[in-house]
Amino acid sequence: MNYEFDVSICCATYNQCKYIQQTLDGFSMQMKDTSLKIEVIIHDDCSSDGTQDILKKFQSENKNVKLILQNENQYSQGKKFIPILISQAKGKYIALCEGDDFWDDNNKIQLQYDYMEKHPNCSLCVHAVNYVDQNGKFLKKYFCSDSDTEIKFTDIVEKGGNYLPTLSLFFRKSDALNLPKAYYMCPICDYPLQIFLAEKGYCYYMNKVMGSYRINSIGSMTDSLYKDTTSSINLLKDLIKMFDNFNQLYNYEYDKLFSKMKVKQQYDIYDYLGDIKSLMTEPYLTVYKNLRFLERIKTQIRCRYPSFYRRIKKYARQ
């Protein structure tokens, strides 16, 4: 397959005018002093806060920038942005970054590109990041390992979507075409993609900080997914459907793994509902027993004394 670009930088944003310029600066950094042909594709999901004005200015000042500016919010209609971006990408590789995160190492794309070019069996490459607050202040380093290493498929599934930072994902476009039904089973965009890509080959982790993940940012997808108990429970139910579909897709080769994940999601549903009786029966009791002592105490208080737990939680935020 012939590609017009070596790498397509793909970004999704929504009402993130406070952060998007720093994201765009990180993209510009990648396109300087490199022989790689790079394009930037940005999907804006009908922002109303001035984000689109900043994007248009960036496009006017840089070549090979494509904007997908929606007139109606697509996420609220159940549409995912990653397939939209991938369909428009003309690069051999795709680098993801959401509009509230940013890259701060000008060799990031070059390093990931070089590794994957030399290792055709690698289907996903990621790296360490810094956690920062809404204002970009450093909080801590986040890393999957204390050295460069291959990451096990089981770890990617078991540790959830936050295990691999979205802003570090780098993969071949050809591996992300024809996303399976399982990908569309839940509203999360990155976690099912990680599972699908990692199973195709292997995931390689670079223990070098090359970007920053913004915690609790305005307009983040995480906020919309976990905005209340009902939303959280619906997400967990969708994850159970997703694991069922992945299990079928892989002909039950990972049945034990996906069955274990379904039990974890159902455990969390009972936890949200305060159903301590169900939590204390197998197979959920095993999940409970494997929690740290303080987590078990929190579960007991949350389920048995919900009003008291909410007051404590509210006080802790102040």
C-alpha positions as CSV (number, residue, x, y, z in Angstrom):
1,M,0.0,0.0,0.0
2,N,1.3,3.4,-0.9
3,Y,1.0,6.2,1.6
4,E,1.1,10.0,1.0
5,F,2.6,10.6,4.5
6,D,4.8,8.7,6.9
7,V,2.7,9.6,9.9
8,S,-0.8,11.0,10.5
9,I,-1.2,12.9,13.8
10,C,-4.8,12.4,14.7
11,C,-6.4,14.6,17.4
12,A,-10.0,14.9,18.8
13,T,-11.2,17.9,20.7
14,Y,-14.3,19.4,22.1
15,N,-14.6,22.7,23.9
16,Q,-11.0,22.7,24.9
17,C,-9.9,26.2,23.9
18,K,-8.1,26.5,27.3
19,Y,-5.7,23.7,26.3
20,I,-5.7,23.2,22.6
21,Q,-2.9,25.7,21.7
22,Q,-0.4,23.7,23.8
23,T,-1.5,20.5,22.0
24,L,-1.0,22.2,18.6
25,D,2.4,23.5,19.7
26,G,3.4,19.9,20.4
27,F,2.3,18.9,16.9
28,S,4.4,21.7,15.4
29,M,7.4,20.5,17.4
30,Q,7.2,17.1,15.7
31,M,7.2,18.6,12.2
32,K,10.5,20.5,12.6
33,D,13.9,19.1,11.9
34,T,12.7,15.8,10.6
35,S,12.8,14.0,7.2
36,L,9.4,12.4,7.9
37,K,6.4,13.5,6.0
38,I,3.7,14.3,8.6
39,E,0.1,15.4,8.4
40,V,-2.2,16.6,11.1
41,I,-5.9,15.7,11.2
42,I,-8.1,17.3,13.9
43,H,-11.7,16.3,14.6
44,D,-13.7,19.0,16.5
45,D,-17.0,17.7,17.8
46,C,-18.9,21.0,17.4
47,S,-17.1,23.1,20.0
48,S,-18.8,26.4,21.0
49,D,-16.0,27.9,23.1
50,G,-13.7,29.3,20.4
51,T,-11.7,26.0,19.9
52,Q,-12.5,26.0,16.2
53,D,-11.1,29.6,15.8
54,I,-7.8,28.4,17.2
55,L,-7.8,25.4,14.9
56,K,-8.4,27.5,11.8
57,K,-5.6,29.8,12.7
58,F,-3.3,26.8,13.1
59,Q,-4.3,25.4,9.8
60,S,-3.7,28.8,8.1
61,E,-0.1,28.9,9.5
62,N,0.9,25.3,8.7
63,K,0.7,23.0,5.7
64,N,-0.7,19.5,5.7
65,V,-3.4,20.2,8.3
66,K,-6.9,18.9,7.8
67,L,-9.8,20.0,10.0
68,I,-13.0,18.0,10.5
69,L,-15.3,20.6,12.0
70,Q,-18.7,19.0,12.9
71,N,-21.9,21.1,12.8
72,E,-23.5,18.6,15.2
73,N,-22.0,16.8,18.2
74,Q,-21.2,13.3,17.0
75,Y,-20.3,11.8,20.4
76,S,-23.8,12.5,21.7
77,Q,-25.1,10.4,18.8
78,G,-23.0,7.4,19.7
79,K,-20.4,8.0,17.0
80,K,-16.7,7.5,17.8
81,F,-14.0,9.9,16.6
82,I,-11.1,7.4,16.1
83,P,-12.7,5.6,13.1
84,I,-13.5,9.0,11.6
85,L,-9.9,10.1,12.0
86,I,-8.4,6.8,10.7
87,S,-10.6,7.0,7.6
88,Q,-9.2,10.4,6.7
89,A,-5.5,9.5,7.5
90,K,-3.1,9.2,4.6
91,G,-0.1,8.2,6.7
92,K,1.4,4.8,7.2
93,Y,1.4,5.3,10.9
94,I,-1.0,7.0,13.2
95,A,-0.2,9.0,16.4
96,L,-3.1,9.8,18.7
97,C,-3.4,12.8,21.0
98,E,-6.5,14.3,22.5
99,G,-7.1,18.1,22.6
100,D,-6.4,18.5,26.3
101,D,-3.1,16.6,26.4
102,F,0.2,17.5,24.8
103,W,3.6,16.3,23.6
104,D,6.8,17.9,24.8
105,D,9.6,15.9,23.2
106,N,10.4,16.8,19.6
107,N,11.7,13.3,18.8
108,K,8.6,11.5,20.0
109,I,7.3,10.5,16.6
110,Q,10.7,9.9,15.1
111,L,11.6,7.4,18.0
112,Q,8.3,5.5,17.7
113,Y,8.5,5.5,13.9
114,D,12.0,4.2,13.9
115,Y,11.2,1.4,16.3
116,M,8.2,0.2,14.4
117,E,10.0,0.3,11.1
118,K,12.6,-2.0,12.5
119,H,10.1,-4.3,14.2
120,P,7.3,-5.3,11.9
121,N,5.7,-7.6,14.5
122,C,5.2,-4.7,16.8
123,S,1.6,-3.5,16.4
124,L,1.5,-0.8,19.0
125,C,4.1,1.5,20.6
126,V,3.6,3.6,23.7
127,H,5.7,5.6,26.1
128,A,5.8,7.2,29.6
129,V,4.0,10.5,30.3
130,N,3.8,13.1,33.0
131,Y,0.5,13.7,34.8
132,V,-0.3,17.4,35.0
133,D,-3.2,19.4,36.5
134,Q,-5.6,21.6,34.5
135,N,-3.0,24.4,34.5
136,G,-0.2,22.1,33.2
137,K,1.5,21.9,36.6
138,F,3.5,18.7,37.1
139,L,1.9,16.1,39.4
140,K,3.9,12.9,38.8
141,K,5.5,10.6,36.2
142,Y,3.3,7.8,35.0
143,F,5.1,4.7,33.6
144,C,4.1,1.1,32.8
145,S,7.6,-0.2,33.6
146,D,10.9,1.0,34.9
147,S,12.6,0.1,31.6
148,D,11.9,-0.3,27.9
149,T,9.9,-3.5,27.5
150,E,7.2,-5.5,25.7
151,I,3.8,-5.3,27.5
152,K,1.8,-8.4,27.9
153,F,-1.6,-8.6,26.2
154,T,-3.1,-9.8,29.5
155,D,-1.8,-6.6,31.3
156,I,-3.4,-4.4,28.7
157,V,-6.8,-6.1,29.1
158,E,-6.7,-6.5,32.9
159,K,-5.4,-3.0,33.7
160,G,-8.0,-1.1,31.7
161,G,-8.0,1.8,29.3
162,N,-6.0,4.1,31.6
163,Y,-3.0,1.7,31.6
164,L,-1.7,2.9,28.2
165,P,-1.9,6.7,27.8
166,T,-3.9,7.6,24.7
167,L,-1.5,10.4,23.9
168,S,1.3,7.9,23.5
169,L,-0.5,5.5,21.1
170,F,1.4,4.9,17.8
171,F,0.4,2.2,15.3
172,R,0.0,1.3,11.7
173,K,-3.1,2.5,9.9
174,S,-3.3,-0.9,8.2
175,D,-3.8,-2.6,11.6
176,A,-6.6,-0.3,12.6
177,L,-8.7,-0.7,9.5
178,N,-12.0,-2.7,9.7
179,L,-12.4,-2.3,13.5
180,P,-14.5,-5.2,14.8
181,K,-18.0,-5.1,16.3
182,A,-16.4,-5.4,19.8
183,Y,-14.8,-1.9,19.3
184,Y,-18.3,-0.3,19.0
185,M,-19.8,-2.1,22.1
186,C,-18.9,0.7,24.5
187,P,-18.4,4.5,24.3
188,I,-14.7,4.4,25.3
189,C,-12.6,5.0,22.2
190,D,-9.1,4.0,23.2
191,Y,-9.4,0.9,25.4
192,P,-10.9,-1.5,22.8
193,L,-8.5,-0.1,20.2
194,Q,-5.6,-1.0,22.5
195,I,-6.9,-4.6,22.9
196,F,-7.5,-5.0,19.2
197,L,-4.0,-3.7,18.2
198,A,-2.0,-5.4,20.9
199,E,-3.5,-8.8,19.9
200,K,-2.3,-8.4,16.3
201,G,1.4,-8.5,17.4
202,Y,2.8,-7.0,20.5
203,C,2.9,-3.7,22.4
204,Y,6.3,-2.0,23.0
205,Y,6.7,0.5,25.8
206,M,9.4,3.2,25.8
207,N,10.3,4.3,29.3
208,K,10.8,7.9,28.3
209,V,8.5,10.8,29.1
210,M,7.4,12.4,25.8
211,G,4.1,13.9,26.7
212,S,1.7,15.1,29.4
213,Y,-1.7,13.8,30.4
214,R,-4.0,16.5,31.9
215,I,-6.0,15.3,34.9
216,N,-9.6,16.4,35.3
217,S,-9.6,18.7,32.4
218,I,-12.6,20.6,31.1
219,G,-14.3,18.8,28.2
220,S,-12.6,15.4,28.8
221,M,-14.4,12.3,27.7
222,T,-13.8,10.7,31.2
223,D,-16.0,13.3,32.8
224,S,-18.9,12.5,30.5
225,L,-18.6,8.8,31.0
226,Y,-18.5,8.9,34.8
227,K,-20.7,11.9,35.4
228,D,-23.2,10.0,37.6
229,T,-24.0,6.5,39.0
230,T,-26.3,5.6,36.1
231,S,-23.7,6.6,33.5
232,S,-21.0,4.6,35.3
233,I,-23.3,1.5,35.5
234,N,-24.2,1.7,31.8
235,L,-20.6,1.9,30.9
236,L,-19.8,-1.2,32.9
237,K,-22.6,-3.0,31.2
238,D,-21.3,-2.0,27.8
239,L,-17.8,-3.2,28.8
240,I,-19.3,-6.6,29.6
241,K,-20.8,-6.7,26.1
242,M,-17.4,-5.6,24.6
243,F,-15.5,-8.5,26.4
244,D,-18.1,-11.0,25.2
245,N,-17.6,-9.8,21.6
246,F,-13.8,-9.9,21.8
247,N,-14.1,-13.4,23.2
248,Q,-16.1,-14.4,20.2
249,L,-13.8,-12.6,17.8
250,Y,-10.7,-14.5,19.1
251,N,-12.6,-17.9,19.2
252,Y,-12.5,-18.0,23.0
253,E,-8.7,-18.3,23.0
254,Y,-8.7,-15.8,25.9
255,D,-11.9,-17.0,27.5
256,K,-10.4,-17.1,31.0
257,L,-9.1,-13.6,30.7
258,F,-12.3,-12.0,29.3
259,S,-14.5,-14.0,31.7
260,K,-12.4,-12.6,34.6
261,M,-12.9,-9.1,33.3
262,K,-16.7,-9.5,33.0
263,V,-16.7,-10.6,36.7
264,K,-14.8,-7.4,37.6
265,Q,-17.3,-5.2,35.8
266,Q,-20.3,-6.9,37.4
267,Y,-18.6,-6.5,40.8
268,D,-18.3,-2.8,40.2
269,I,-22.0,-2.6,39.2
270,Y,-23.0,-4.3,42.5
271,D,-20.6,-1.9,44.3
272,Y,-22.3,1.2,42.7
273,L,-25.7,-0.2,43.6
274,G,-24.6,-0.8,47.2
275,D,-25.6,-4.5,46.8
276,I,-23.3,-5.9,49.6
277,K,-25.2,-9.2,49.6
278,S,-24.2,-9.9,46.0
279,L,-20.6,-8.7,46.6
280,M,-20.2,-11.3,49.4
281,T,-21.1,-14.2,47.1
282,E,-18.8,-15.9,44.6
283,P,-17.3,-15.1,42.2
284,Y,-17.5,-11.5,43.4
285,L,-16.3,-12.4,46.9
286,T,-12.9,-13.4,45.5
287,V,-12.6,-9.9,43.8
288,Y,-13.4,-8.3,47.2
289,K,-10.9,-10.4,49.1
290,N,-8.1,-9.4,46.6
291,L,-8.7,-5.7,47.3
292,R,-6.4,-3.8,49.7
293,F,-7.6,-3.5,53.3
294,L,-8.6,0.2,53.0
295,E,-10.5,-0.5,49.7
296,R,-12.5,-3.2,51.5
297,I,-13.3,-0.9,54.3
298,K,-14.4,1.8,51.8
299,T,-16.6,-0.7,50.0
300,Q,-18.3,-1.7,53.3
301,I,-19.0,1.9,54.3
302,R,-20.1,2.8,50.7
303,C,-22.6,-0.1,50.5
304,R,-23.9,-0.1,54.1
305,Y,-23.9,3.6,54.9
306,P,-24.2,5.4,51.6
307,S,-25.3,8.8,53.0
308,F,-22.4,8.8,55.5
309,Y,-20.0,7.9,52.7
310,R,-21.2,10.7,50.5
311,R,-20.8,13.2,53.3
312,I,-17.2,12.1,53.9
313,K,-16.4,12.2,50.2
314,K,-17.9,15.7,50.0
315,Y,-15.9,16.9,53.0
316,A,-12.7,15.4,51.5
317,R,-13.0,17.5,48.4
318,Q,-13.2,20.8,50.3
